[in-house]
Amino acid sequence: MSKTRAQIRFKALAILTGGDVGADPSAEDADALDGYIDSEAAEINADGTSYIDDVDDLDDALFMTFSKLVANAAADEFGGKSDDAKARLLRNRIRVLTRPTPGYGPQSVEFY
């Protein structure tokens, strides 16, 4: 099951606040996080890390890592400190999660 923008927003806010999130984030927080979600997805698509087609239909495998990446990007606005080394680590994790699996299998041979 894929994750939606609202779920990404909620998880990123929970990471930023240490898990203390109410039912719904405020409109200001939601708008701020939406900007970070869009910019991080665009940057991931542009730099060749991976391709995220639609953040409203994010693969479950990418959910935690992408939410952490968004939280790291938004940390300065929410009273924390963003970390470039952590961002590189999270981007590499996304790269690993989305890499193609080698198709090892039996080799078929034709004799002449």
C-alpha positions as CSV (number, residue, x, y, z in Angstrom):
1,M,0.0,0.0,0.0
2,S,1.4,3.4,-1.0
3,K,1.7,6.4,1.3
4,T,0.1,9.8,0.7
5,R,1.4,13.3,1.0
6,A,-0.6,13.7,4.3
7,Q,1.1,10.7,5.7
8,I,4.5,11.9,4.7
9,R,3.7,15.3,6.2
10,F,2.5,13.8,9.5
11,K,5.6,11.5,9.8
12,A,8.0,14.3,9.0
13,L,6.4,16.5,11.6
14,A,6.5,13.7,14.1
15,I,10.3,13.3,13.4
16,L,10.8,17.1,13.9
17,T,8.8,17.3,17.1
18,G,10.0,14.0,18.7
19,G,6.7,12.2,18.2
20,D,4.5,14.8,19.8
21,V,2.0,15.5,17.1
22,G,-1.8,16.1,17.5
23,A,-4.5,14.8,15.2
24,D,-3.6,17.1,12.2
25,P,-0.7,19.6,11.7
26,S,-1.7,23.2,11.6
27,A,-2.3,24.8,8.2
28,E,1.0,26.8,8.4
29,D,3.0,23.6,9.2
30,A,1.3,21.7,6.5
31,D,2.0,24.3,3.9
32,A,5.6,24.6,5.0
33,L,6.1,20.8,4.9
34,D,4.4,20.6,1.5
35,G,7.0,22.9,0.1
36,Y,9.8,20.7,1.4
37,I,8.1,17.6,0.2
38,D,7.9,19.0,-3.4
39,S,11.4,20.4,-3.4
40,E,13.0,17.2,-2.1
41,A,11.1,15.1,-4.6
42,A,12.1,17.5,-7.4
43,E,15.7,17.4,-6.3
44,I,15.8,13.6,-6.1
45,N,14.4,13.5,-9.6
46,A,16.8,16.0,-10.9
47,D,20.1,14.7,-9.5
48,G,19.5,11.1,-10.6
49,T,19.1,9.6,-7.1
50,S,15.8,8.1,-8.1
51,Y,12.5,9.1,-9.7
52,I,9.5,9.8,-7.6
53,D,6.5,10.1,-9.9
54,D,3.9,11.2,-7.5
55,V,4.4,12.0,-3.8
56,D,0.7,11.2,-3.2
57,D,1.5,7.7,-4.2
58,L,4.9,7.0,-2.6
59,D,6.1,3.5,-2.4
60,D,6.1,2.0,1.1
61,A,9.8,1.1,0.9
62,L,10.7,4.8,0.5
63,F,8.3,6.2,3.1
64,M,10.5,6.3,6.2
65,T,13.7,7.4,4.4
66,F,11.8,10.1,2.4
67,S,10.1,11.4,5.5
68,K,13.4,11.6,7.3
69,L,14.8,13.5,4.3
70,V,12.0,15.9,4.4
71,A,12.3,16.4,8.1
72,N,16.0,17.0,7.7
73,A,15.4,19.7,5.1
74,A,12.7,21.4,7.2
75,A,14.7,21.2,10.4
76,D,16.0,24.8,10.2
77,E,12.4,26.2,10.0
78,F,11.1,24.0,12.8
79,G,13.8,24.9,15.4
80,G,16.3,22.2,14.6
81,K,19.5,22.0,12.5
82,S,19.7,20.4,9.1
83,D,22.6,18.1,8.4
84,D,24.1,17.8,4.9
85,A,25.9,14.5,5.8
86,K,22.6,13.0,7.0
87,A,20.9,14.2,3.8
88,R,23.6,12.5,1.7
89,L,23.2,9.3,3.7
90,L,19.4,9.4,3.2
91,R,19.7,10.0,-0.5
92,N,22.1,7.1,-0.8
93,R,19.6,4.9,1.0
94,I,16.9,5.9,-1.5
95,R,19.3,5.1,-4.3
96,V,19.9,1.6,-2.8
97,L,16.2,1.0,-2.2
98,T,15.2,1.9,-5.8
99,R,18.1,0.3,-7.7
100,P,17.2,-2.5,-10.1
101,T,17.7,-6.0,-9.0
102,P,20.0,-8.0,-11.1
103,G,18.2,-10.6,-13.1
104,Y,20.4,-13.6,-12.4
105,G,18.9,-16.8,-13.8
106,P,19.7,-19.7,-15.9
107,Q,21.5,-19.0,-19.0
108,S,20.0,-20.4,-22.2
109,V,22.4,-21.6,-24.8
110,E,21.8,-22.4,-28.4
111,F,24.1,-24.9,-30.2
112,Y,24.8,-24.4,-33.8
